[in-house]
Amino acid sequence: MTRNAEHRELRTLVLLLATAVGLLTTAGVVCLTFAYPRLAEPLAVGAAVLTCLAGLVRLVVKEGGRRR
């Protein structure tokens, strides 16, 4: 197995793990908003902020990859 293939497997594993964590977090937030409807708006604002931060991190990582 080549080194690139090993890195591809590791990247796939990390991506699957991140997807699973994201889905579990989303399910938890949905259950929380059903139990406590008052928290729906603050959680929506938090989700929007996290989405913006994730987009910013993606841009920074993408730019860092171009400079190599």
Buried (B, 14 or more C-beta within 10 A) or exposed (E): EEEEEEEEEEEEEEEEEEEEEEEEEEEEBEEEBEEEEEEEEEBEEEEEEEEEEEEEEEEEEEEEEEEE
